[in-house]
Amino acid sequence: MSTSLDGFIADPREALRRESRMLACAGPEGACGVWATSRCVVVPRSVARHPAYDAARAAMARRGLPVVLRGTGGGIVPQGPGILNVSVVVPIAARRQSVRSDFRWLCEPLRGWLAERGIASRLGRVPGSFCDGEYNVVVADRKLAGTAQRRSRTHALLHMVVLAEPKLGDALDAVRTLRCHLGDATPLFREAHVAMASFESQCAGEEIAQAELRRRFQRHLEHRLRAPFREERTMENETIHIHLIVDVPAETAAGFEALMNELVAVASKEEGTLVYEWYATGDGRTWHILERYADAERGDAHVRGFAENFAARFFELVSSCKAIVSNNATPYIRGVLEGLAPTYITQCAGLHRF
Protein backbone atom coordinates (compact mmCIF):
# COMPACT_ATOMS: atom_id res chain seq x y z
CA MET A 1 0.00 0.00 0.00
CA SER A 2 1.37 3.41 -0.95
CA THR A 3 1.42 6.12 1.71
CA SER A 4 2.56 9.43 0.27
CA LEU A 5 1.11 11.77 2.90
CA ASP A 6 2.13 11.33 6.51
CA GLY A 7 3.44 13.11 9.60
CA PHE A 8 3.75 16.86 10.15
CA ILE A 9 3.87 18.99 7.00
CA ALA A 10 4.58 22.60 7.92
CA ASP A 11 3.21 24.17 4.73
CA PRO A 12 -0.55 23.49 4.46
CA ARG A 13 -0.51 24.20 0.72
CA GLU A 14 2.15 21.53 0.25
CA ALA A 15 0.09 19.11 2.35
CA LEU A 16 -2.95 19.62 0.13
CA ARG A 17 -0.81 19.32 -3.02
CA ARG A 18 0.42 15.96 -1.76
CA GLU A 19 -3.15 14.90 -1.08
CA SER A 20 -4.14 15.83 -4.64
CA ARG A 21 -1.16 13.90 -6.01
CA MET A 22 -2.11 10.92 -3.90
CA LEU A 23 -5.51 10.89 -5.63
CA ALA A 24 -4.06 11.48 -9.11
CA CYS A 25 -1.36 8.80 -8.81
CA ALA A 26 -3.20 6.14 -6.79
CA GLY A 27 -3.20 2.63 -8.19
CA PRO A 28 -5.32 -0.42 -7.40
CA GLU A 29 -3.73 -0.69 -3.94
CA GLY A 30 -5.10 2.70 -2.85
CA ALA A 31 -3.29 4.96 -0.39
CA CYS A 32 -3.62 6.23 3.16
CA GLY A 33 -2.02 9.05 5.16
CA VAL A 34 -2.46 10.61 8.59
CA TRP A 35 -1.03 14.09 8.86
CA ALA A 36 -1.06 17.48 10.55
CA THR A 37 -0.05 20.96 9.46
CA SER A 38 0.54 24.50 10.70
CA ARG A 39 -2.22 26.80 11.87
CA CYS A 40 -4.43 28.02 9.03
CA VAL A 41 -7.99 27.91 7.74
CA VAL A 42 -8.88 25.62 4.83
CA VAL A 43 -11.86 26.34 2.59
CA PRO A 44 -13.55 24.68 -0.40
CA ARG A 45 -13.78 26.41 -3.77
CA SER A 46 -17.40 27.36 -3.09
CA VAL A 47 -16.17 29.74 -0.38
CA ALA A 48 -13.54 31.17 -2.74
CA ARG A 49 -16.37 32.30 -5.04
CA HIS A 50 -17.80 34.58 -2.34
CA PRO A 51 -17.59 38.27 -3.40
CA ALA A 52 -15.79 39.17 -0.17
CA TYR A 53 -13.34 36.26 -0.31
CA ASP A 54 -10.25 38.16 -1.53
CA ALA A 55 -10.66 40.88 1.07
CA ALA A 56 -11.34 38.31 3.79
CA ARG A 57 -8.25 36.31 2.85
CA ALA A 58 -6.10 39.45 2.95
CA ALA A 59 -7.49 40.40 6.36
CA MET A 60 -6.75 36.91 7.69
CA ALA A 61 -3.20 37.07 6.29
CA ARG A 62 -2.59 40.27 8.23
CA ARG A 63 -3.48 38.31 11.35
CA GLY A 64 -0.98 35.61 10.43
CA LEU A 65 -3.69 33.12 9.44
CA PRO A 66 -3.33 31.78 5.89
CA VAL A 67 -6.51 30.80 4.05
CA VAL A 68 -5.89 27.75 1.86
CA LEU A 69 -8.07 26.20 -0.86
CA ARG A 70 -8.81 22.47 -0.89
CA GLY A 71 -10.31 20.15 -3.49
CA THR A 72 -12.92 18.41 -1.32
CA GLY A 73 -16.31 19.89 -0.47
CA GLY A 74 -17.75 21.02 2.85
CA GLY A 75 -17.22 24.27 4.72
CA ILE A 76 -14.55 26.25 6.56
CA VAL A 77 -12.18 24.00 8.53
CA PRO A 78 -9.41 24.95 10.99
CA GLN A 79 -5.97 23.35 10.95
CA GLY A 80 -3.12 23.49 13.44
CA PRO A 81 -2.12 22.09 16.84
CA GLY A 82 -4.39 19.33 18.14
CA ILE A 83 -6.01 18.64 14.75
CA LEU A 84 -5.26 15.52 12.69
CA ASN A 85 -6.19 14.67 9.11
CA VAL A 86 -6.85 11.25 7.63
CA SER A 87 -6.67 10.98 3.83
CA VAL A 88 -7.68 7.69 2.22
CA VAL A 89 -7.80 6.97 -1.52
CA VAL A 90 -9.76 3.89 -2.58
CA PRO A 91 -10.46 2.56 -6.10
CA ILE A 92 -14.08 3.08 -7.09
CA ALA A 93 -14.40 0.25 -9.60
CA ALA A 94 -13.21 -2.34 -7.10
CA ARG A 95 -15.83 -1.43 -4.51
CA ARG A 96 -18.90 -0.08 -6.28
CA GLN A 97 -19.66 2.09 -3.28
CA SER A 98 -21.92 5.12 -3.13
CA VAL A 99 -20.92 8.48 -1.68
CA ARG A 100 -22.94 7.80 1.47
CA SER A 101 -21.53 4.32 2.02
CA ASP A 102 -18.01 5.71 1.52
CA PHE A 103 -18.61 8.22 4.31
CA ARG A 104 -19.89 5.50 6.64
CA TRP A 105 -16.93 3.27 5.78
CA LEU A 106 -14.47 6.10 6.50
CA CYS A 107 -15.92 6.62 9.98
CA GLU A 108 -15.71 2.97 11.08
CA PRO A 109 -12.14 2.87 12.49
CA LEU A 110 -12.66 5.91 14.71
CA ARG A 111 -16.03 4.62 15.88
CA GLY A 112 -14.41 1.26 16.62
CA TRP A 113 -11.79 3.01 18.78
CA LEU A 114 -14.61 4.66 20.72
CA ALA A 115 -16.63 1.46 21.08
CA GLU A 116 -13.63 -0.31 22.63
CA ARG A 117 -13.72 2.27 25.39
CA GLY A 118 -17.44 1.82 25.91
CA ILE A 119 -18.17 5.17 24.27
CA ALA A 120 -21.28 5.42 22.12
CA SER A 121 -21.01 7.41 18.91
CA ARG A 122 -23.27 8.28 16.02
CA LEU A 123 -23.12 9.98 12.65
CA GLY A 124 -24.96 13.26 12.26
CA ARG A 125 -25.05 17.01 12.46
CA VAL A 126 -24.04 19.10 15.48
CA PRO A 127 -25.47 22.63 15.53
CA GLY A 128 -22.76 25.14 16.39
CA SER A 129 -19.88 23.04 15.04
CA PHE A 130 -17.55 24.02 12.20
CA CYS A 131 -18.20 22.52 8.75
CA ASP A 132 -21.30 20.77 10.05
CA GLY A 133 -22.51 17.80 8.05
CA GLU A 134 -24.48 14.56 8.07
CA TYR A 135 -21.34 12.45 8.50
CA ASN A 136 -19.72 13.99 11.55
CA VAL A 137 -18.59 11.46 14.16
CA VAL A 138 -20.54 12.60 17.22
CA VAL A 139 -20.12 11.70 20.90
CA ALA A 140 -22.64 12.96 23.46
CA ASP A 141 -23.95 15.47 20.90
CA ARG A 142 -20.46 16.93 20.36
CA LYS A 143 -18.42 16.77 17.16
CA LEU A 144 -15.26 14.67 17.29
CA ALA A 145 -14.55 14.46 13.55
CA GLY A 146 -15.81 15.78 10.24
CA THR A 147 -15.63 14.27 6.76
CA ALA A 148 -15.42 15.28 3.11
CA GLN A 149 -14.67 13.58 -0.18
CA ARG A 150 -13.68 14.13 -3.77
CA ARG A 151 -14.04 11.62 -6.59
CA SER A 152 -12.15 11.12 -9.81
CA ARG A 153 -13.16 8.73 -12.58
CA THR A 154 -11.35 5.81 -10.94
CA HIS A 155 -10.81 6.69 -7.25
CA ALA A 156 -12.42 8.35 -4.26
CA LEU A 157 -10.44 10.61 -1.92
CA LEU A 158 -11.98 10.40 1.55
CA HIS A 159 -10.87 12.99 4.10
CA MET A 160 -11.49 13.12 7.84
CA VAL A 161 -10.53 15.91 10.26
CA VAL A 162 -10.15 14.56 13.80
CA LEU A 163 -9.96 16.70 16.94
CA ALA A 164 -7.14 15.04 18.85
CA GLU A 165 -6.43 17.53 21.66
CA PRO A 166 -8.88 19.70 23.60
CA LYS A 167 -7.11 23.07 23.09
CA LEU A 168 -9.35 24.20 20.25
CA GLY A 169 -10.08 27.80 21.19
CA ASP A 170 -7.62 29.36 18.73
CA ALA A 171 -8.75 27.06 15.91
CA LEU A 172 -12.41 27.93 16.37
CA ASP A 173 -11.60 31.62 16.70
CA ALA A 174 -9.93 31.45 13.28
CA VAL A 175 -13.06 29.95 11.71
CA ARG A 176 -15.25 32.49 13.46
CA THR A 177 -13.07 35.37 12.24
CA LEU A 178 -13.15 34.27 8.61
CA ARG A 179 -16.90 33.79 8.77
CA CYS A 180 -17.24 37.30 10.11
CA HIS A 181 -15.22 38.73 7.21
CA LEU A 182 -17.54 36.86 4.83
CA GLY A 183 -20.66 38.20 6.54
CA ASP A 184 -21.59 34.80 8.00
CA ALA A 185 -23.07 35.08 11.50
CA THR A 186 -23.70 31.34 11.98
CA PRO A 187 -22.99 30.52 15.65
CA LEU A 188 -19.87 28.49 16.48
CA PHE A 189 -19.58 27.01 19.98
CA ARG A 190 -16.59 25.45 21.73
CA GLU A 191 -18.94 23.15 23.65
CA ALA A 192 -20.19 21.68 20.36
CA HIS A 193 -16.81 19.96 19.95
CA VAL A 194 -14.89 17.22 21.78
CA ALA A 195 -11.37 15.77 21.39
CA MET A 196 -9.90 12.25 21.49
CA ALA A 197 -7.88 13.18 24.57
CA SER A 198 -11.14 13.63 26.47
CA PHE A 199 -11.70 9.87 26.39
CA GLU A 200 -8.27 8.50 27.28
CA SER A 201 -5.25 10.15 28.85
CA GLN A 202 -2.95 7.99 26.74
CA CYS A 203 -4.23 9.81 23.65
CA ALA A 204 -3.60 13.25 25.15
CA GLY A 205 -0.54 13.66 22.93
CA GLU A 206 -1.15 14.44 19.29
CA GLU A 207 1.75 12.16 18.27
CA ILE A 208 0.23 9.15 20.05
CA ALA A 209 -3.23 9.83 18.60
CA GLN A 210 -1.69 10.15 15.14
CA ALA A 211 0.06 6.78 15.43
CA GLU A 212 -3.17 5.12 16.63
CA LEU A 213 -5.22 6.54 13.75
CA ARG A 214 -2.55 5.63 11.21
CA ARG A 215 -2.52 2.00 12.35
CA ARG A 216 -6.29 1.66 12.31
CA PHE A 217 -6.93 3.32 8.96
CA GLN A 218 -4.15 1.45 7.18
CA ARG A 219 -5.55 -1.88 8.40
CA HIS A 220 -9.05 -0.75 7.46
CA LEU A 221 -7.97 0.06 3.91
CA GLU A 222 -5.92 -3.11 3.52
CA HIS A 223 -8.84 -5.29 4.61
CA ARG A 224 -11.26 -3.49 2.29
CA LEU A 225 -9.02 -3.99 -0.72
CA ARG A 226 -8.14 -7.57 0.13
CA ALA A 227 -11.67 -8.92 -0.34
CA PRO A 228 -13.88 -6.21 -1.89
CA PHE A 229 -15.98 -8.39 -4.19
CA ARG A 230 -16.63 -11.11 -1.61
CA GLU A 231 -17.95 -8.57 0.89
CA GLU A 232 -20.23 -6.74 -1.51
CA ARG A 233 -21.27 -9.44 -3.93
CA THR A 234 -21.87 -12.53 -1.80
CA MET A 235 -22.20 -11.36 1.80
CA GLU A 236 -25.92 -10.82 1.34
CA ASN A 237 -26.49 -14.59 1.42
CA GLU A 238 -23.96 -15.44 4.14
CA THR A 239 -24.63 -15.49 7.85
CA ILE A 240 -22.18 -13.78 10.21
CA HIS A 241 -21.14 -15.45 13.46
CA ILE A 242 -19.83 -13.87 16.65
CA HIS A 243 -18.86 -15.82 19.78
CA LEU A 244 -17.95 -13.75 22.84
CA ILE A 245 -16.35 -15.30 25.92
CA VAL A 246 -16.55 -12.96 28.91
CA ASP A 247 -15.54 -13.14 32.55
CA VAL A 248 -17.88 -11.46 35.02
CA PRO A 249 -16.78 -10.56 38.58
CA ALA A 250 -19.14 -11.58 41.37
CA GLU A 251 -19.80 -7.98 42.34
CA THR A 252 -21.17 -7.09 38.87
CA ALA A 253 -23.02 -10.35 38.18
CA ALA A 254 -26.47 -8.95 38.97
CA GLY A 255 -25.96 -5.92 36.73
CA PHE A 256 -24.60 -8.12 33.97
CA GLU A 257 -27.67 -10.38 34.01
CA ALA A 258 -29.96 -7.36 33.97
CA LEU A 259 -28.13 -6.06 30.91
CA MET A 260 -28.39 -9.51 29.33
CA ASN A 261 -32.17 -9.39 29.63
CA GLU A 262 -32.27 -5.97 27.99
CA LEU A 263 -30.08 -7.08 25.09
CA VAL A 264 -32.05 -10.27 24.53
CA ALA A 265 -35.27 -8.24 24.47
CA VAL A 266 -33.80 -5.98 21.79
CA ALA A 267 -32.45 -8.89 19.74
CA SER A 268 -35.83 -10.66 19.85
CA LYS A 269 -37.28 -7.84 17.78
CA GLU A 270 -34.54 -8.00 15.10
CA GLU A 271 -35.75 -10.09 12.21
CA GLY A 272 -32.23 -10.71 10.91
CA THR A 273 -30.84 -11.94 14.24
CA LEU A 274 -30.97 -15.73 13.80
CA VAL A 275 -29.19 -16.78 17.00
CA TYR A 276 -28.67 -14.75 20.15
CA GLU A 277 -27.95 -17.07 23.09
CA TRP A 278 -26.21 -16.49 26.40
CA TYR A 279 -24.69 -19.45 28.30
CA ALA A 280 -23.07 -19.43 31.76
CA THR A 281 -20.66 -21.88 33.36
CA GLY A 282 -21.67 -23.49 36.63
CA ASP A 283 -20.20 -20.76 38.81
CA GLY A 284 -21.71 -18.00 36.69
CA ARG A 285 -18.35 -16.31 36.25
CA THR A 286 -17.69 -17.16 32.59
CA TRP A 287 -20.28 -16.53 29.91
CA HIS A 288 -20.48 -17.53 26.26
CA ILE A 289 -22.58 -15.30 24.00
CA LEU A 290 -23.46 -16.83 20.63
CA GLU A 291 -24.65 -14.53 17.85
CA ARG A 292 -25.60 -15.23 14.26
CA TYR A 293 -26.92 -12.70 11.75
CA ALA A 294 -28.65 -13.32 8.45
CA ASP A 295 -26.39 -11.06 6.38
CA ALA A 296 -24.03 -8.11 6.46
CA GLU A 297 -26.74 -5.48 6.78
CA ARG A 298 -28.40 -7.22 9.75
CA GLY A 299 -25.07 -7.88 11.45
CA ASP A 300 -24.00 -4.26 11.10
CA ALA A 301 -27.36 -3.05 12.41
CA HIS A 302 -27.16 -5.14 15.59
CA VAL A 303 -23.52 -4.37 16.32
CA ARG A 304 -24.11 -0.67 15.69
CA GLY A 305 -27.02 -0.67 18.14
CA PHE A 306 -24.86 -2.42 20.73
CA ALA A 307 -21.95 -0.01 20.27
CA GLU A 308 -24.14 3.09 20.49
CA ASN A 309 -26.46 2.06 23.32
CA PHE A 310 -25.01 -0.75 25.43
CA ALA A 311 -21.23 -1.05 25.00
CA ALA A 312 -20.33 1.33 27.82
CA ARG A 313 -22.32 -0.62 30.41
CA PHE A 314 -21.25 -4.00 29.04
CA PHE A 315 -17.51 -3.34 29.35
CA GLU A 316 -17.91 -1.82 32.80
CA LEU A 317 -19.48 -5.08 34.01
CA VAL A 318 -16.98 -7.59 32.59
CA SER A 319 -13.34 -8.13 33.51
CA SER A 320 -12.30 -9.64 30.18
CA CYS A 321 -13.80 -10.36 26.77
CA LYS A 322 -12.55 -12.58 23.96
CA ALA A 323 -14.12 -12.73 20.49
CA ILE A 324 -14.24 -15.48 17.88
CA VAL A 325 -15.72 -14.17 14.64
CA SER A 326 -16.46 -15.59 11.20
CA ASN A 327 -14.08 -14.20 8.61
CA ASN A 328 -16.92 -12.75 6.52
CA ALA A 329 -17.53 -10.07 9.18
CA THR A 330 -17.98 -6.63 7.66
CA PRO A 331 -15.45 -3.80 8.00
CA TYR A 332 -17.77 -2.10 10.48
CA ILE A 333 -17.97 -5.17 12.74
CA ARG A 334 -14.20 -5.64 12.51
CA GLY A 335 -13.67 -2.02 13.45
CA VAL A 336 -15.91 -2.22 16.51
CA LEU A 337 -14.30 -5.47 17.70
CA GLU A 338 -10.71 -4.60 16.84
CA GLY A 339 -9.70 -3.78 20.40
CA LEU A 340 -10.64 -7.33 21.47
CA ALA A 341 -8.07 -8.78 19.01
CA PRO A 342 -10.64 -11.29 17.66
CA THR A 343 -9.78 -14.70 16.31
CA TYR A 344 -11.25 -14.92 12.79
CA ILE A 345 -12.32 -18.37 11.67
CA THR A 346 -13.30 -19.94 8.33
CA GLN A 347 -16.03 -22.54 8.00
CA CYS A 348 -14.57 -25.66 6.38
CA ALA A 349 -17.48 -28.09 6.63
CA GLY A 350 -20.88 -28.54 8.22
CA LEU A 351 -24.43 -27.33 7.70
CA HIS A 352 -27.21 -25.30 9.21
CA ARG A 353 -30.97 -25.44 8.63
CA PHE A 354 -31.93 -21.75 8.89
N, C-alpha and C positions, 0 to 999 in steps of 0.2 A: 504494500500500500504506500502510495506517495504522500508525504507530508511536506508541503512547501511553505507552510505558514505556521510559525510556532514561536513561543517565548515572547519577550518584550521587544517591541519594535518602536523606537522613539518617535519616528516620523509617521503620523497617522495616514498621510497620503501614500507613503510607501507601503504601509500595511494593507490599505485598500487596493493598491495596484497589485500586490502579491495575491490578494484574494481573487481579483479579476483574472490574473494569469492562471491561478489554480483552476478556475472554471474553464478557461479557454483551452488549457493543455491537458485536462484530466482524461485519463484513459478508462478502460473497463474496470480497473481496480478502484476507481474513485480516489478521494483524498480527504484528509481531515487535519485541522489545525486548531490549537487553542492558544490564544494570544492576548496581549494587552498593549496599550499604547499610551502616549502622553495625553495630558488633559486637553480636550477640545470638544467641539460639538459636531456631530455628524448628521447630515440631512439628506433626504432623497431628492431627486431632481424635481419633484412636484413643488417642493419648498423653494428651490432655486428659481422657479418661474414667478414667484411672488413679486409684485412691482417694487416692494421695499427691500428686496433681498440684498441688492448690492450695498445699499446704505447700511443695512443691518449687519452685514458681514464686515464692513469697514469699522463700524462702531465696536463690534466684538473684538476685532483685531487690535484696536487701541487699548482694549482691556487685557490683552495678552491671551485671548481665547480664539484660536483658529476655528473657522467653520469649514468643514470638509464635505464634499459631495460623495455619495455612495451609490452603487448600482442597484441595491435592493430597495423594496418599497418601505412603507411605514411612515413614521413621523420623525420628530427631532429626538436624537439619542445622545446622552452624554458619554464621554470616554475619559479615562484617567485612572488614578489610584483606586483600588478596590473594585474595579469593573473588569470582567473577563469576557472574551469573545470566543465562541465556538463556530468554526466554519467547516461545513461538511459538503462535499461534492459527491453526488451519487448518479450513476447512469440512469436515464429515464427508461430507455428501452428494456433494460433488464428487470425493471420492477413494475412498470405499468401502474404507477401510483398517481393519485390525484393530488392537487395542491393541498387539500385538507388533510389527507392521510399522511402526506409528507410532514406537515406541521406536527401532527400527533406523534409520528415516528421520531422526529427530532427531540421531542420533549421526554421520551421514555427514559433515557439514562438518568437525567436529573431527578425525575419523579421516582425512579427506583432507589436512588441515593436517599431520598426523603423517606420512602416507605421503610427502608431498613432501620431507620431511626424512629419508627412509629409515628411519622409525621404525615398527616393527610394532605394531599394537594389536589388541585383541580386545574382545568384549563378554562380561561375566561377573562373577561374585562375587569379592570379595577379603576373605578372613577378616581380621578386625581393623580393617576400615575403617568409617567412620561410614555409617549408612543404606545398608547393603550390599544389593545387588540384582542381578538377572540382567542388567540393562542398564547397568551401569557401563562407562565407557570405561577400559580397562586397558592399561597399558604395563609390560612386564617384571614382571608380577604385582603392580603397584601401581596404585591407583585415581587416575585423573586427573579424572574427572567422574562424577556420578551423575544419575539421571533420575527424573522422576515425571510423572504426567499426571492430568488431570481432564476429564471429558467432559460437555457439555450435550447437548440434543437435536439441535443443529445443528452444533456445533463441538467440537474437541478443543483443550484447553490443554496444551501440551507444555512441560515445564520441565527445564532442565539446570543443575546447579551445577558450575562449572569452577574447579579450583584453579589460579590464575594465578601466584601467587608462592609461594616455598618456605617462608615464615615462617608455619607453620601451628600452632605449638605452643600458642599461646593459644586458637585456635579449637578444637582437639581437647580441650584442658583443659576448655573450657566444656561440650562434649558429655559428657565423662567425669564432670564434676561433677553435671550434671543426671541422668545415668543413676544415679549413686550415690544421689541423693536419692529416686529412684524404685525403689531396690532392685535395679537392674539391674547385674550384675557382668560383663557381656559385655566381653571385652578390646577395647581400642582402641589401635592402635599407630601411631606417627608413620611408621615405615618401611613401612606399608601404603599410603602415599599419595605422590603425586608431583605436581609443578606444571609448568605450561607453560614457565616460565622455566628449568627444568632442561634443556630441549631446544634453546633458542636464546637467546643473550644479548639479542637485539633485543626479545624478549618479556618481559624482566625487569621492565619497568614495567607496572603494572596498566592504565594508560591506553592503552598501545600494544596490549596483549593485548585490551582491550575493543574497540578500533577494528577489530582484525583479525577478532574473532568477529562483530561487528556486520555487517561487509561480507559475510562468508561466509554467515551465516544469512539475511540479507535476500535475497541472490542465490538461495540454496537454496529459500526460500519462493516467490519470484517465478517461478522455473523450474517448481516443482511446480504452481503454480496456472495457469501459462500453457498447459500441455498435459496436464491430468490424465487425461482420458479416453483420449487416444491412448496414453499410457504404460501404462495398466492394462487397456485393452480390446483393443488390437490388437498390442501388443509381443510377445505370445506367439508370433505367427507371423512375426515380422520378425527377420532376422539383424542383428547389431551388428558394425560394422567398426571396427578400430583400426589405424592405420598409424603406427608410431614410426620416427623418423629420428634416429639417435644417432651421435655422434662418439666414437671410442675412442682414447685416447692409446696410443702404442706400448708404453709401460711397463706398461699394464694389459691388453693384448690377450690374453695367455694366460689370465688370470683371467676375462676376459669370455667367451671361448670355452668355458671350463669351465662357467661359469654358464649359458651358452646350452644346453649339453648337458643340464644338470639340468632346466632349464625345459621343454625339448622332451620330455624323458622324462615329466615331470608332465603336460604337455598331451596326450601320446599316450594317456593313460588317461582323459581327460575326453570322455565321449561327445558332449557338446554343443559341443566345440571343433571347428569345421568346417575352419578354416584356421589354421595356426600355422607360418609360414615365416620364416626368417632369411636375408637376402641381404647380401653384402658387396661393396663396390666393389673395384676391382683392387688398391688399396694396403691394403685391409683396415682402413682408418681410419673409413670411414662405413658404417653398417649400416642396412638397412631391415627392420623387423620387421612382418610382415603378420598380422593376427589377425581371425578372423571367428567369431562365436558364434551358435548356433542361435536363441537368444531371450534375453530379459532375465535370466531366472533363471540360465542357463548363463554369460552374460557376467559377471554379478555374482559368481558363484562363482569364476570364474577370476581376476578382478581382485582379489577379496578374498584369495585364496590368495597372489597375487603380493605384495600390499601387506603381508600379515602375515608372510610367510616369506622373500621374496627382494628386496624393494625396497631395503633398506639396502645390500646388496652391489651391486645393480645400479647405483645412483646414485653409489656410490664408484668404480665402474670406468669411468664415462662422463664426458666433459667437457661434453657438451650433449645435450639431448633435445627434439625437437619431436614434436608429436602431431597427427595428422589423424584425426578421429573422425566417424562417422555421427551425424546429428543425432537419432537415436532412442536414443542412449545413455541409460542410466538415471541417476537422481540420484546413486546411489552411485558409478558410474563417473565421472560428471562431477566429483563431489567429490574423488575420488582424483587425477584428472588436472588439477585446476584450476590447480595451481602451474605447469604446463607451458604455460598459456595456449593450449589446443588450438584448432585451426581446425575448426569443425563444418561438415560438408558434407551436401548433400541429393542423393539419387539422382534424376536427371531422366530417364534412359533406360537401356536395357541389359537384360541377363538373367543368370541363373546357373542351373546345372543341379543344385544340391544337392537 
